[in-house]
Amino acid sequence: MLAPMADGRVSAAVTHWAPRFVANGIDYNDFVRVTSAISSWDSWCEQWCVAGAVHEKLGRDALATGRRRSAGAHLSQAAVYYHFAKFMFVDDIDQMRAAHLMAVRCAGDALPLLDPPGERVEIPFDGATIAAVLRRPDGPGPHPAVVLIPGLDSAKEEFRSTEDLFLSRGIATLSVDGPGQGEAEYDLAIRPDWEVPGTAIVDTLKGLPGIDQGRMIGRNNAE
């Protein structure tokens, strides 16, 4: 049983976010341990960053000894912990952004270590950049592809388990941070006309090697 929460915001976060966190890569035991230690919302980001740092160290230690598969798994997991450290943590923007940068760094370092591996794709848009991650399934292409689109407060770092569902079925994945989301939240505003950035994303995907232009779909993480 979770310890009583002194801060109503922490209690609400634990109650409402547990399924989402666990489904997107947070170990349930870590979720219980970390949230039980948080009595004030002010320490939310800090405590999740501490937990993320544990997995990041495991990943970098594994990489140093040539255990690439373990390194990729731990670094991807660290990225999710750092992502949820900054999740909705708007009280301290500097702390929030520092956690986000650690999430992006770990997720990027994990890409060549994943099975199948991933690669970063940068899509020019409206004077800024939409960051994305492309992963192709094993076997000869061209492959059908799905564009994974975050919900309002989501980001591409949450998509590893979802990517694997498609990759195991022979479908390539392009996970994106749309305008106002993830890496694009600092330079691009959230916008309702998603057909505009969507067109830029699809046009870029069409030009990537190994993709079947006639078989592409989109999926929103909020579905």
Sine and cosine of phi, psi and omega as CSV:
sin_phi,cos_phi,sin_psi,cos_psi,sin_omega,cos_omega
0.00,0.00,0.65,-0.76,0.00,-1.00
-0.95,0.32,0.55,-0.84,0.06,-1.00
-0.93,0.37,0.47,-0.88,0.03,-1.00
-0.86,0.51,0.63,-0.78,-0.04,-1.00
-0.99,-0.15,0.76,-0.65,0.00,-1.00
-0.98,0.18,-0.41,0.91,-0.07,-1.00
-0.95,-0.31,0.84,-0.54,-0.03,-1.00
-0.87,0.49,-0.51,0.86,0.01,-1.00
-0.92,0.38,-0.61,0.80,0.04,-1.00
-0.92,0.39,-0.70,0.71,0.02,-1.00
-0.86,0.51,-0.69,0.73,0.01,-1.00
-0.91,0.42,-0.65,0.76,0.01,-1.00
-0.88,0.47,-0.72,0.69,0.00,-1.00
-0.88,0.48,-0.70,0.71,-0.05,-1.00
-0.91,0.42,-0.69,0.73,-0.14,-0.99
-1.00,-0.03,-0.44,0.90,-0.16,-0.99
-0.98,-0.20,-0.21,0.98,-0.09,-1.00
-0.79,0.61,-0.77,0.63,-0.02,-1.00
-0.87,0.50,-0.65,0.76,-0.02,-1.00
-0.91,0.42,-0.71,0.70,-0.02,-1.00
-0.87,0.49,-0.74,0.67,-0.05,-1.00
-0.92,0.39,-0.66,0.75,0.00,-1.00
-0.89,0.45,-0.47,0.88,-0.07,-1.00
-0.97,-0.26,0.33,0.94,0.22,-0.98
0.86,-0.52,-0.13,0.99,0.03,-1.00
-0.99,0.16,0.81,-0.59,0.08,-1.00
-0.89,0.45,0.73,-0.68,-0.07,-1.00
-0.86,0.51,-0.65,0.76,0.01,-1.00
-0.89,0.46,-0.61,0.79,0.07,-1.00
-0.91,0.40,-0.64,0.77,0.00,-1.00
-0.86,0.51,-0.73,0.69,-0.01,-1.00
-0.90,0.43,-0.71,0.70,-0.06,-1.00
-0.90,0.43,-0.73,0.68,-0.07,-1.00
-0.93,0.37,-0.75,0.66,-0.06,-1.00
-0.93,0.36,-0.48,0.88,0.04,-1.00
-0.92,0.39,-0.41,0.91,-0.03,-1.00
-1.00,0.01,-0.07,1.00,-0.06,-1.00
-0.98,-0.19,0.93,-0.36,0.03,-1.00
-0.98,-0.21,-0.21,0.98,-0.02,-1.00
-0.67,-0.74,0.65,-0.76,0.02,-1.00
-0.85,0.53,-0.48,0.88,-0.01,-1.00
-0.85,0.53,-0.43,0.90,-0.05,-1.00
-0.98,-0.20,0.10,0.99,-0.03,-1.00
-0.84,0.54,-0.83,0.56,-0.06,-1.00
-0.88,0.48,-0.70,0.71,-0.03,-1.00
-0.87,0.50,-0.73,0.68,-0.07,-1.00
-0.93,0.38,-0.62,0.78,0.05,-1.00
-0.94,0.34,-0.52,0.85,0.08,-1.00
-0.92,0.39,-0.61,0.79,0.07,-1.00
-0.87,0.50,-0.71,0.71,0.03,-1.00
-0.91,0.42,-0.64,0.77,0.04,-1.00
-0.89,0.45,-0.61,0.79,-0.02,-1.00
-0.90,0.44,-0.53,0.85,0.05,-1.00
-0.88,0.47,-0.74,0.68,0.00,-1.00
-0.94,0.34,-0.57,0.82,0.04,-1.00
-0.89,0.46,-0.69,0.73,0.02,-1.00
-0.89,0.45,-0.67,0.74,0.05,-1.00
-0.86,0.51,-0.65,0.76,0.01,-1.00
-0.92,0.40,-0.70,0.72,-0.04,-1.00
-0.96,0.30,-0.55,0.83,0.10,-0.99
-0.91,0.42,-0.66,0.75,0.03,-1.00
-0.89,0.45,-0.66,0.75,0.00,-1.00
-0.90,0.43,-0.63,0.78,-0.02,-1.00
-0.90,0.43,-0.43,0.90,0.00,-1.00
-0.97,-0.25,0.23,0.97,0.11,-0.99
0.99,0.13,0.17,0.98,0.01,-1.00
-1.00,-0.03,0.98,0.21,-0.19,-0.98
-0.92,0.39,-0.64,0.77,-0.02,-1.00
-0.89,0.46,-0.72,0.70,0.03,-1.00
-0.90,0.43,-0.62,0.79,0.02,-1.00
-0.88,0.47,-0.71,0.70,0.01,-1.00
-0.89,0.46,-0.64,0.77,-0.01,-1.00
-0.92,0.40,-0.71,0.70,-0.04,-1.00
-0.94,0.35,-0.64,0.77,-0.01,-1.00
-0.93,0.38,-0.61,0.79,0.08,-1.00
-0.90,0.43,-0.64,0.77,0.01,-1.00
-0.93,0.38,-0.65,0.76,0.05,-1.00
-0.85,0.52,-0.64,0.76,0.00,-1.00
-0.87,0.50,-0.64,0.77,0.01,-1.00
-0.92,0.39,-0.64,0.77,0.02,-1.00
-0.90,0.44,-0.70,0.72,0.04,-1.00
-0.91,0.42,-0.61,0.79,0.03,-1.00
-0.87,0.48,-0.73,0.68,-0.01,-1.00
-0.97,0.26,-0.27,0.96,0.15,-0.99
-0.90,0.44,-0.66,0.75,-0.03,-1.00
-1.00,-0.01,-0.04,1.00,-0.07,-1.00
-0.87,0.50,0.93,-0.38,0.03,-1.00
0.90,0.43,0.24,0.97,-0.06,-1.00
-1.00,-0.02,0.97,0.24,-0.11,-0.99
-1.00,-0.09,0.04,1.00,-0.01,-1.00
-0.95,0.32,-0.49,0.87,-0.02,-1.00
-0.70,-0.71,1.00,-0.07,-0.11,-0.99
-0.90,0.44,-0.61,0.79,0.00,-1.00
-0.90,0.44,-0.69,0.72,0.03,-1.00
-0.91,0.41,-0.66,0.76,0.03,-1.00
-0.87,0.50,-0.72,0.70,-0.05,-1.00
-0.94,0.34,-0.58,0.82,0.04,-1.00
-0.88,0.47,-0.68,0.74,0.05,-1.00
-0.90,0.44,-0.64,0.77,0.01,-1.00
-0.89,0.45,-0.69,0.73,0.01,-1.00
-0.88,0.47,-0.59,0.80,0.05,-1.00
-0.92,0.38,-0.60,0.80,0.04,-1.00
-0.89,0.46,-0.72,0.69,-0.01,-1.00
-0.90,0.43,-0.66,0.75,-0.01,-1.00
-0.89,0.46,-0.75,0.66,-0.03,-1.00
-0.91,0.41,-0.68,0.74,0.01,-1.00
-0.88,0.47,-0.66,0.75,0.02,-1.00
-0.92,0.39,-0.66,0.75,0.01,-1.00
-0.92,0.40,-0.44,0.90,-0.01,-1.00
-0.98,0.21,-0.38,0.92,-0.18,-0.98
-0.80,0.60,-0.77,0.63,-0.03,-1.00
-0.95,0.32,-0.15,0.99,-0.06,-1.00
-0.99,-0.13,-0.16,0.99,-0.04,-1.00
-0.97,0.24,0.28,-0.96,0.03,-1.00
-0.79,-0.62,0.97,-0.25,-0.05,1.00
-0.97,0.26,0.34,-0.94,-0.06,-1.00
-0.93,0.36,0.24,-0.97,0.04,-1.00
-0.83,-0.56,0.20,-0.98,0.07,-1.00
-0.61,-0.79,0.55,-0.84,0.01,-1.00
-0.98,0.20,0.67,-0.74,0.06,-1.00
-0.82,-0.57,0.76,-0.65,0.03,-1.00
-0.92,-0.40,0.83,-0.55,-0.10,-1.00
-0.94,-0.35,0.92,-0.39,0.04,-1.00
-0.89,0.46,0.73,-0.68,-0.01,-1.00
-0.40,-0.92,0.84,-0.54,0.14,-0.99
0.79,0.61,0.67,0.74,0.03,-1.00
0.98,0.19,0.08,1.00,0.00,-1.00
-0.72,-0.69,-0.38,-0.92,-0.06,-1.00
-0.70,-0.71,0.72,-0.70,0.20,-0.98
-0.99,-0.11,0.88,-0.47,-0.01,-1.00
-1.00,0.02,0.62,-0.78,-0.02,-1.00
-0.57,-0.82,0.28,-0.96,0.06,-1.00
-0.81,-0.59,0.82,-0.57,0.04,-1.00
-0.97,-0.25,0.76,-0.65,0.14,-0.99
-0.77,-0.64,0.73,-0.68,0.02,-1.00
-0.94,-0.35,0.61,-0.79,0.04,-1.00
-0.94,0.33,0.28,-0.96,0.09,-1.00
-0.91,0.42,0.37,-0.93,0.04,-1.00
0.99,-0.14,0.25,-0.97,-0.05,-1.00
-0.94,0.35,0.58,-0.81,0.07,-1.00
-1.00,-0.07,-0.20,-0.98,0.03,1.00
-0.96,0.27,0.50,-0.87,-0.07,-1.00
-0.96,-0.27,0.57,-0.82,0.24,-0.97
-0.89,0.46,0.35,-0.94,-0.09,-1.00
-0.62,-0.78,0.48,-0.88,0.10,-1.00
-0.81,-0.59,0.68,-0.74,0.11,-0.99
-1.00,-0.09,0.86,-0.52,0.01,-1.00
-0.99,-0.12,0.88,-0.47,-0.13,-0.99
-0.93,-0.36,0.80,-0.60,-0.01,-1.00
-0.92,0.39,0.44,-0.90,0.23,-0.97
-0.96,0.29,-0.08,-1.00,-0.17,-0.99
-0.82,0.57,-0.71,0.70,-0.07,-1.00
-0.93,-0.37,0.37,0.93,-0.03,-1.00
-0.99,-0.15,-0.03,-1.00,0.02,-1.00
-0.36,-0.93,0.29,-0.96,-0.08,-1.00
-0.88,0.47,-0.38,0.92,0.00,-1.00
-0.91,0.41,-0.25,0.97,0.02,-1.00
-1.00,0.08,-0.04,1.00,-0.25,-0.97
-1.00,-0.10,0.03,1.00,-0.13,-0.99
-0.84,0.54,-0.74,0.67,-0.03,-1.00
-0.92,0.40,-0.59,0.81,0.04,-1.00
-0.93,0.37,-0.67,0.75,0.06,-1.00
-0.82,0.57,-0.70,0.72,-0.07,-1.00
-0.89,0.46,-0.54,0.84,0.04,-1.00
-0.87,0.48,-0.67,0.74,0.00,-1.00
-0.97,0.23,-0.68,0.73,-0.04,-1.00
-0.87,0.49,-0.61,0.79,0.00,-1.00
-0.92,0.38,-0.25,0.97,0.03,-1.00
-0.96,-0.27,0.24,0.97,0.08,-1.00
0.99,0.16,0.34,0.94,-0.04,-1.00
-0.93,-0.37,0.80,-0.60,0.07,-1.00
-0.94,0.33,0.44,-0.90,0.00,-1.00
-0.81,-0.58,0.64,-0.77,0.16,-0.99
-0.83,-0.56,0.97,-0.26,0.00,-1.00
-1.00,-0.07,0.79,-0.61,-0.14,-0.99
-0.84,-0.54,0.42,-0.91,0.26,-0.97
-0.97,-0.25,0.95,-0.30,-0.02,-1.00
-0.97,0.26,0.09,-1.00,0.04,-1.00
-0.80,0.60,0.78,-0.62,-0.01,-1.00
0.99,0.15,0.11,0.99,-0.05,-1.00
-0.80,-0.60,0.61,-0.79,0.09,-1.00
0.82,0.57,-0.76,-0.65,-0.04,-1.00
-0.90,0.43,-0.36,0.93,-0.03,-1.00
-1.00,0.00,0.04,1.00,-0.07,-1.00
-0.97,0.25,-0.24,0.97,-0.05,-1.00
-1.00,-0.02,-0.48,0.88,-0.11,-0.99
-0.91,-0.41,-0.28,0.96,-0.05,-1.00
-0.78,-0.62,0.69,-0.72,0.00,-1.00
-0.99,0.12,0.49,-0.87,0.15,-0.99
-0.87,0.50,0.62,-0.78,-0.05,-1.00
-0.63,-0.78,0.52,-0.85,-0.04,-1.00
-0.99,0.14,-0.40,0.92,-0.07,-1.00
-1.00,0.05,0.94,0.34,-0.10,-1.00
-0.92,0.40,-0.21,0.98,0.06,-1.00
-0.91,0.42,-0.38,0.93,-0.01,-1.00
-0.97,0.26,-0.87,0.50,0.09,-1.00
-0.90,0.44,-0.52,0.85,0.02,-1.00
-0.87,0.50,-0.63,0.78,0.03,-1.00
-0.90,0.43,-0.68,0.74,0.02,-1.00
-0.89,0.46,-0.63,0.78,0.00,-1.00
-0.92,0.39,-0.73,0.68,-0.02,-1.00
-0.91,0.41,-0.65,0.76,0.02,-1.00
-0.88,0.48,-0.64,0.77,0.04,-1.00
-0.92,0.40,-0.70,0.72,0.00,-1.00
-0.87,0.50,-0.63,0.77,0.01,-1.00
-0.87,0.50,-0.51,0.86,-0.05,-1.00
-1.00,0.03,-0.04,1.00,-0.03,-1.00
-1.00,0.09,0.61,-0.79,-0.03,-1.00
-0.92,0.39,0.54,-0.84,0.09,-1.00
0.99,0.13,0.18,0.98,-0.04,-1.00
-0.94,-0.35,0.75,-0.67,0.06,-1.00
-0.99,0.14,0.96,-0.29,-0.08,-1.00
-0.89,0.45,-0.38,0.92,-0.04,-1.00
-1.00,0.05,-0.07,1.00,-0.04,-1.00
-0.71,-0.70,0.98,0.18,0.03,-1.00
-0.73,-0.68,0.66,-0.75,0.02,-1.00
-0.70,-0.72,0.19,-0.98,0.05,-1.00
-0.84,-0.54,0.53,-0.85,0.06,-1.00
-0.67,-0.74,0.76,-0.65,0.03,-1.00
-1.00,-0.06,0.73,-0.69,-0.04,-1.00
-0.91,0.42,-0.29,0.96,0.00,-1.00
-0.99,0.15,-0.13,0.99,-0.04,-1.00
-0.95,0.32,0.00,0.00,0.00,0.00
